[in-house]
Amino acid sequence: MIPLPGLTQPQQNQINAETDRLLKQGLQQIALQQFEPAIQSLKQAMQISQQLGDRKSTILALKHLNTALDNLEKSSPQQAKEQREQILSTLSTNELAVFQGLNNEFDLNLAGWQMIMDLGDDHVKSGNYTAASEQYKKAGVIAEFPTEETGIAPLIIPKQERGILIAQARTLTKLGWTLGNLGDLPGAEKTLRASGEIWSELWHKTQRDDQKQQLDVISGSDAIRLKIFDIGEQQALTYTYLQSILVKLKQQNQALAASEQVRTTALIDDLGFRLSRLPRQELGSKPVTLKELQQVARLQNTTLVEYSIIYEDIVDNNRYRDDDTDAFSSGASTAKQFIQIQELSLESLLPKPTKLFIWVIQPTGKVDFRAVDLKLLKKPLAQMLIDSREAMGVRGRSSSISIEPIDDKQQLTQLHQLYQLLIQPIAELLPRDAQNKVIFIPHRSLTLVPFAALQDEHGKYLIEKNTISIAPSIRSLSLTHQLRQRVRERQNELHDFIKPALVVGNPTMPEFASVQGQKPERLPNLLGAEQEAQAVASFLKVEALTGDKATVAAVNYLITGVRLIHLATHGLLEVFSDDGLGAIALAPSANNSGFMTTSDIQNMPEMFADLVVLSACDTARGQITGEGIIGLSRAFMTAGIPSVLVSLWAVNDVSTAELMIEFYRNMQERQLNKAQALRQAMLTTMQKYPKNPKKWAAFTLIGESE
């Protein structure tokens, strides 16, 4: 603080006291929702702080002004905009940029940066993109790393560095979006790519910092993924805007590469780590090339279909928080709260989707592109998915309430609408031979689509016309293919020591509290799952683990020495402390609560199984993010399992057992690959339940189909 000339110390102390009084008064007025008086109090406090040279009090007043203006904007947007303009006109660039702290440390004036960004948003709302771009450019200058004329670099601690990088990335994202709306497509592409590179740098900086705090962990848990959720989500949105710009530039193939760039980044890092057994190479952030994606289709002799939901409106994401995640908020106060939101309700945290991009890569490497206008839909995409599930009457296996299908006609209507949206635009590009594979790479909420049950205009299911599987991304297919090869080699090397299968069904159920603070209750038994496990075990000629025998210790002992893993029990999607999202329910013991969490799964030593079947409730589901879906299916893939068979819901116990036996029979006796075996099992089960796809279409194969 610089003393004002001509003032005695008592006089200066009196001025300081007045500043403090005004700051407290402003906060009290905000609490009483007296926003206009609060703004006046805080402006006076800021003016006095400026005169005293008190940078920290100036920034504190700015921070509280942002809060007051945000609230005023709800009732008087124009007045809030005018106040922002007036306040910013009184601040110099030096006051808006960095402030010097102790030991020559520098930090970004987030309050000043935020006010500039908010003013840019004000101009966006009024359609003045030129004025908005000017504010975003100014914010970009403010967020630059400080330097000193002496050439001595200021000390910037890691937390402060992340704050500056986040501000830079968000500024560039909004600037790129605005340039696109102004018609400067090349400028928009360049700016959005720069933002994407910063998000990628941030992702790995945060990931490395967290991993330094872990000991004896094979791979980063999904708890870490969720801790840095905001970074991955903002990176994904930035690349969504980039895809839209590239398509407008008629660079559809480059848009496909941009779509792949941010898919399953963490999974690719983990799979690369599993394969190399070397220090993490950060494969996920390496630039994606079209040639690389085409090579996957050629090597696997497969038609690849990638979807991308496009959001063309900007997200109001200038808010920040200063807590132990060092991340910015996207609508929930903590990552843990965020992931407890149901998957489809996440749509409310994102802009309204405007387009659906679809790429088809033929086994020859030929790439075709289609764009679907989602604005023409009569109802939101998320609602279409909900309606299709309700029309089929799907439910959770443990649910005591069965949802009955509306009627056959309504079911056909709902599944046909999804077919028209997702399949009809590319129908002529799909293989005519039903034995030829099609791998779908869905995006966000499309991971919940039962592709097998989609019906054309004649009521024919897609599984009748194509052999289907799912992949989290095209790049991940290359790595799961390598994993399968290595697993098969290890199976051959250790042929005499590896058992055929581990089959678990209806363990003695553990206690669980679905709501924090409530008394835990024992999960309901699954008698149908036990019957299924006994039937599958008998077919595979092994003994099923059921009841008290199916403890975590017993499963851990056997799971690393089998060729196949079949788990028929509860799969939970809730957060388990710091262990990430989801768990498998097993029998409790003296020293274990009975839950195998996603973190436990991810950190397992080398396994030799090339397939895990999760015959439990909703095991294909999880937390849907722009980076990928976080849940049980990805946990097993991260652990090195190349193929995972999971459920979008839980079908009737009897039909599930029938489908599973047919699936294993097709693989063992008919020597079909996993995707072909699942298709034939569905077709066989369908004959018994021709108008009820909830009894045969729940399961989806993720990863390697061979």
N, C-alpha and C positions, 0 to 999 in steps of 0.2 A: 504494500500500500504506500502510495506517495503522499506525504503530508501536504495539504494545501498551503500555499504561501500566505503569511500574515495571520495564521490561526494559532492560537495557543493550544496546548495539549488538552485542557478542559473543553475548549470549544470544539476541537476535533472529536473528542470522546462523545460530546453531546450529539454531533452529527451522526456518528456511528450508531448511537442508541436510537436515533430517529430512523435510520435505515432498518435496523432490526425490528422496530415497532411496525413500520410499514410492511415489511415482509410478513410478519405474523398476522397483521391485520388482513393482508391480501389472502393468506391461507384460510383464515377464519371466514372470510366472505365467500371464498370458493366452497367451503364446507356448507355454508348456508345458501348456496346456489345464487349468490348475489354477484354474478359474473362481471357486469359492467363496473360496479364499484371496485371489485377486486382488481380489474385491469388498471384502473386509475391509481390505486394504492401501489401496485407492483411497478407501474411505470415511474412513479415518483421515487420509489426505492432504487430502481435501476439508474435513474438520472443522478441521484446523489452518489451512488457507487461509482459511476463513470467519473464524476468530478473528483472523487477521492482517489481514483486509480485503483479501486478495489475490484480486481478482475473476478474473483470468486463470487462476491456478492452480486456482481452484474450478471454472471452466468446463472446464479441461483434464481434471481428475479426473472430472467428469461425462461428458465425451466418452468416456473410457476405460471408465467404468462402463457406459455404454450397450453398448459392445462386449462386455464380460464378461457382462452380463445377457442379451444376445441369444443368446450361446452357452449360457448356463445354461438358458435357456428351452427349448432343444431336448430336454433331459433332465428338467428340473424346472420346468415352466411356472408352477405355483402358487408355488414358492419365488421365482422371478424376479419375479412379480407382487408378492409381499409385500415384497421388497427395494425395488422401485420405489416402492411406497407409503411405506415407511419413509424412504427417501432424500428424496423430495419433501416429506415432512412437516417436514424440517429446513431447507428452503430458503424464503426469503421471496419474495414476488412480485417485489420489486426484484432479487433475485439471479437469478431465473429469466428476467427480461425482457432488457433491453438492458444492455450495459456500455459505459462511456465509454473511448474510446481517445485517441490523440494528436490535437491540433488540434481538440478538441471534436467528433471523429467518433464516431458511434454505430453499433453493429452488434448484430444479433440474437443472443442466446445460443441458438444452434441446438441445443447439447447439452441445455439445459434444455427447450426446446420439444419436442425429440425424445423425451425421457423421458416427458413428459406425454402425447404422442401414443401412445407405446408402451403406457402404462398404459391409455389409452382402448381400444387394440386388445385388451389383455388382457381387458377387460370385454366387448368384442364377442365374443371367442372363447368366453366363458362364458355368452353370451346375456343379459348384463345391460346392455341398451341405455340404460337411464336413467343408470346410472353412467358408461357410455361417453360419453354426450352431455355430462355434467357436465365430464369431462376435456377433451373437444374444445372446449367453451366456454371453459374456463380457458386452453387453448392459444391460442385466438383472441384472448383479452385479452393474453396474453404477446406475441403477434406484431404487436400494434398499433404503428404508427409512434410514436416517442417525441416528446413536446413538453416545453417548459420553462415553468414558471409565469411566468417573466419575459416570455414571449411571443416570445423569440428562438428561432427554429427551430434544432435541432441540425443539424450538417452530416452528410448521409448520402450517401456516394459511390454511383455507379450500381450497382456490384457488390453493395454492401450492400442497396441498395434492392430489387434483384431477389431477393436472398435472403429479405427480409422479405415481399415480394409472393408468392413461391412458397410460403412457410410459411402465409400467409393463405389462399391458394387451396386448398392441400391440407387445411388445417384445415376450411375451409368445406365442401369436398367430403365429407369424412368426417362432419361434423356433419349435413349435409343428408341423407346416406345413412342415418344413425342415426335422424334425425327421421322419415324415411319408414318405418323399421321400427317406430317407436313409434306410427305411425298419424297423425302430424301432417303430413299431406300438404301443406297450404298453407305451413306453415313449411319443409318440405323443399324445395318449389318455390322459395320466395324465397331460401333459403340457397344452393341449387345455382345459381340464376341469378347470384347475387352472385359465386360462385366462378368461373363461366364468364366473367364480365366481367373479372375479374382475370387469368385465363389469357389472354384476348384482348389485354389491355393488355401483358402480359409478352411475348407473341408478337411484337408490333410493336415494343416497346422493344428486344428482342434483335435483331430483323431490322434496325431502323434503325441500331443500334450497329455491326452487322457491315457494313452497306452503306456506312457512313462510311469504312470502311477500303478500299473498292474504288474503282478509277478506271476510267472508260470502260466500265462494265458496264451493258448495257441493262436487264437484270433480274437479280434475285437468283438465284444458282445453287442447285441442289439440295444442294450442299455446305453451304450455309447452312441449308437446310431440315433437313438431317440433324444439323447442329450443335445446333439447338434442338428436336430430335426430342422430347425428354421433355416440353417445354412443350405442343406440339401434341397429343401422345398423351394427356397428363393432361387437357387441355381436352376432347378427344373422349370420354374415359371419364366425365368430369363430365356432359357432355351426354347420354351414354347413360343415366346414372342419372336425369337430368331427364326424358328421354323416358318412362321407366318410371313415374315419378311422375305425369306429365301424362296418360298413358293410364289410370292408376288414378283420376284425377280426371275421366275421361271427356272429356278435351280432346285427342282424337286428332289433330285438325288442327294444334293448337299443337305437338304432339309431332313432326309432320312438319317444321314450321318449325325446331324444335330440332335435328332430324336434319340438315337442310340447313345450319344455322348453322356447323357445324364441318367441312363437306366442302369440300375443294379451296380452302381459304382462300387459300393462297399462289398457286395457279393463277389464281384470280379476280383477285387483286391484279395479277398479271403480265399477264393478258389485258386488264384495264382500262387498265393502263399502255400496252400496245401500241396499244390503240384511241385513247387520248386524246393520247399523246405529251406529256402533261403530267406534273408531279411525281406520284409514286405516291399514289393517293387512298385506299388501304387499303379498297377496295370489299368485300373478303372479310369484314371485321369488321362491316359495317353490318348492323343487325337485319334478319332475314329475315321477310317477311310472306307469309301464305297467298295473298293476292291476286297477289303477284309470281310465285309458283310456278304458280298457275292460268293466269296470262297467258301463260306459256311454252307450256303445252299448247294454249291457244287459237290463238296465233300460228302454231305449227308444225303445227296440226291433227293432233296425235299423242297416243296413249295413253302416259302415263308411268307406270313401275312402279319405285318406290323401295323398297329393302330396308334394314333396319337390324338388325344382330346386337346383341342386348341382353344385357349382363352385369349381373346384379343383386347379385352379391357384391362386397364392397369389396376393393380392391387394397392389399396391404401395401407402401406406397410412402413410408415416412417416412425412408428412408435418403437421405443427401445426400453429395455430394462437393464438394471445393473445387478445381476445376481451371479450365483456360482456357475451358471451355464454360459455366461458371456455371449448370450445369443439374444436376438431380437424376438419379440413376441409376435405370433401370427394369429392371435385371437384367443389364446388360452394363457393363463398366468404361468403355468409350468408345463414342461413336456409331458409329465405324468398325467396331468389333467387333459392335455390335448389328445393323448392316445386312447383315453377312455371314452372319447366321443365315438359313436357308431360310425362305421365306414361311410355310409351314404350321406350322413349329415355333414361330412367334410365339404360337400359341394357348397354349403352355405358360407364357408370360409374362403372360397375361391371366386373369381369372377364367373359370370354365367358363360358356359361353353358356347362357342359360336360355330365351330367347324370340327369335323372329324376327318383327319388325314389317314389314308390307307395306302400302304405300299405292299406290293406283291413281288417277291423275288423268286423267279423260276429256277429249277435245278440247273438251267443253262447259264444263269447269272443275269438274265434279262430282268429289268426292273420296270414295273408299271405303277402309276400313281393315280389315285382317285381322291376327290375331296367331296365331302357331304356337308351340306348347309344345315347345321343343327337349329338355326333360328326358325326353320320351317316346321319343326316338330310341334305337334299339338300339345305336348306336355314335356317337362324336363327329362333329360336322359336318365337321371337318377330315379325318377318316378317310374319310368318304363321298366327299370330293373326290378324295382319293388313290386310293381304290378305283375310282372311275369312270374315272380316267385309265389305271390299270393294265388295267382291263377292255377299254379300247379299244386298248391296246398302244401308246400314244403314247410318243415319244422325242424327244430333241433331234436336230436335223438333222445335227449334227456327231458324234453318238454312234456309236461302233463297235458298240454292242450294241442290237439291236432287241428291244423287248419285244412278244411276240406276244399278241394278245387271248386271254383265258382261254377263252371260247367264246361263241357267239352268244347263248345263253340267259343267261349271266352278264352279258354286256355289256348286254343288254336290261334285266336286273334292276337293275343299277347306275344306268343312265340313267333308268330309270323311277322309282327311289327319289328321285332328285334332282327329277324332274318332280313327283312327289307333294308334295315339300317346298316347292318354289319356285313351281310353276305351278298345281297343282290347287286351292289355296285361292282363287285369283283367276281361274280359267279362264273362268267365266261373265262376267267383266268385260272380257275381251280382245275385240278386234274380230273379227267373223265373216268379214269380207272380208279375204282374205290380202294384198291390196294395201295395206291401211291399216297405217301404221307403228306399231310398239311400240318404245319406247326403255326399256331396262332400266338402272337406276342401282343396281349392286350395291354391297355393303359388305364391306370387308376381304377375307377369303379368297374371298368369292363372286365376286371379279373373275376367278378362275380357272375359273369354270363355263362349259362350252361350251353356251350356251343353245340354239344351233341344233340340237344333237344330242339334246336331252332328248326322251324318248319317253313318250307317253301309254300307257294300258293296252292299246291296240290296236297298239302298236309304231309309231305315226305320229310322225315327228319334228316338233318345234315349228316348224322352218323351213318345213315343208310347210303350216303353218296361219297363219303370221304373217311379216311383213317386220320384221326385227329389226336393231337397232343398240344400242350401249352409250354411256353418258355418265358422266363422273366425278361429276357432280352436276346438279341441275336448273338451278341458277343459271348454271353454266358454259355450258349450252346457249344461253342468251340471248346470251352474249358470242361464242360460236363462230358463231352465226347472223349477228351483226354483222360478224364477221371475214370470213365468206364473202361477204357483200355488198360489203365493201370490197375484197376480193381480186378479185372479179369486175369491179368498177368499174376497178380498176387494170389488170387484164388487157385490158379494152376500150380503155383509154387508151393502153396500150403494145402494142397488138396486133401491130404490125409488128416489134417488137423482142424479143418473148418467144417462146422456142422451145417446141415441144409438150411435151417431156419430157426428164428426165435418167434414164437407165437404167444401173444398175451391177450387175454380176454377177461373182462369183468373182474378186475382185482378187488380185494376188500377196499372199499372206497375211503379215501381220507376225508377229513373235515375241511371245510372251506367257507370263508365269509366273503360273499360277493360284494358287500358294501363295507368299507373300512369302518371299524368301530363296532360292527354288529357281532353277535355271538356266532362263531363258526358252526356250520351244520354239515352233517355227513352227506356227501354227494349220493344221489340215488343209484341203486344197483342197476346193472345192464344185463339182464338175463339173456336177452337176445344176442348180445355181444359174446357172452360166454358160449352159447350154442354155436355161434359162428366160428369162434376160435377153436372149439373142439372139432368142428367139421373140417376147417382148414388144416389143423394140425394132423388130423387123421389122413387127409389127402397127401400132405407133405411128409408123412411118416416121422413126425416128431411129437413130443409131449407138450401140450399147451400149459402155460403158466396162468393159473387162475386163482382167485381168492387170496389167501394169506401168502401164497407162494410168489405172487407177482410183486415183490418189493423192488424198490429202487436198486438196492444192492444186488439182488438176483439178476435184474435186467442189465445193470452195468457190467456184471461179470460175464454175461453171455453175449452181449450185443456186439462186441468187437470181434467175435469169432464165428460169425454166421454169414451165409450168402444172401439171406433174405430176412427182412424184419416185418412182422405183421402185428400191429397194435390196435386192438378193438377195445377202446376205453374212452373215458371223457377226455376231450381236448378243450382246454380253457384258453380264452383270449385275454384274460385280465392281466394287469401288471403285477409282477411278483417282485416287490421291493426293488432292488437295483439289478435284478437278473433279467430285465427286459420283459417282453410281451409274450405271454403264453406259457402253457405247461401241459404235460401229459400226466394224468392221474394214475398213480400206482398205489400199491398197498403200503400203508404206513408201518414203521417199525420203531424200535426203541430209540434209535438215533436219527430218524428221518421222518419228515412230515408226510411223505408219500407223493411228492411232486417232482417230476423231472422237468426243469425249466428250460427255456430256449438257450439260456447261457450254459447250462449243464451239457446240453446237446452239442452246441457249437464248440465247446472246449474238450470234447472227447478225443482220445488218441485215435490213431488210424483204425478205420473200420474196413471190413472186406465185403460188406453187402453192397450190391449194385441196385437194390430196390428197397424202399421203405413204403409200406402200406399203412396209412393212418385212417383206419376204419372207425372214426370218431366224429363227433359233432363239429361241423363247420371247420375242418382242419385246413381247408384251402384258404380260409379267410385270415384276416389279421389287420394290422394298421396300414391303410392304403396311403402311400405318399408318392410324390413325384419321382423319387429315387427308386421306388419299388415297394412291394408289399412285405411288411415285417411281421413274421409270425412263425408258426411251427414248420411249415413247409420249407421256408428259407433256412431255418435253423439246421435242418437235416442236410440241405444242400451245402451250407457252409461247412458242415462237419465232414464233407467229402462223399456224400451219397449222390450218385449221378442222376437217379430217377426217384421221384416221390409220387405216390398215388394218394390223392387227398380228396376230401368231400366238400362240395359246396353247401350241402345240408346233410341230414341223416335220413336215409330212406327206411322203409319198413324192414324190420329185423330179418324176416324170412327171405325177402327178395335180395337183401344184401348178401346173405350167406349163399344164396343161389348164384348171384353174380360173381362172387369171389371164387367159388369152386370152379365155375366156368372159366374165369380169368386164369387161374393157375393150371387148369387142364389144357387150355389153349397154348400156354407157354411150354409146359412140360411134354405133353403128348403130341401136340400138333407142331411144336417147335416154331411158334409164331413169336415175333418180337413183341415187346410190351404194348405198343400202341395197337398193333393188329389184334393181340389177345384181348385187350380191353374192348375194342370195337366188336369183335365176335361175341364176347360175353354180354355186351349190351344188346346186340341183335337177338341173341338167344333169350335173354330175360324179357326183352320187349315183346316177344311172341306170346308170353304169358300175360303181360300187362300192356297191351298195345295202345291204350288211351291214357296211360298213367305214367308219364316220364319221371315223376318224382321217385318211382320205385327202381329205375335203372339208369338215370342220367346224372346222378349226383357226383359221380367220381370223375376226376380229371387227372391226367398224367402230366406231370411237370418235369421238364428236363429231358434227359436222354430217352429216346423211344426204342432203341435197340435192346 
